[in-house]
Amino acid sequence: MKQQPNPRYLADQARQRVRVGMIGLAAVVLLIGLASAIFSTVSRERPVSPAAGVGADVIARAGAPAAAPTAGNEPLAELGVTPSIANSAAANDPR
């Protein structure tokens, strides 16, 4: 015949499981808070100022959109990764 475990023993086991779970949860919350503090500190850094010799025209052109690719300026087409503009323009020409 199988003996039933002591109810006090079961209660102690349940308390131990709850205690371990709460410690684990507290550790995860602590790690998330630490990571958040580190990332917020990194994001508050001052932006890098341009070099003293760089003129305003260079800084203004830095945000300008890049020129559209031409038949001679297609590195991916030269490698054979994408079709060339000249080839796609010839295919779309209805003549």
Order of alpha helices (4+ residues) and beta strands (2+ residues): alpha-alpha-alpha-alpha
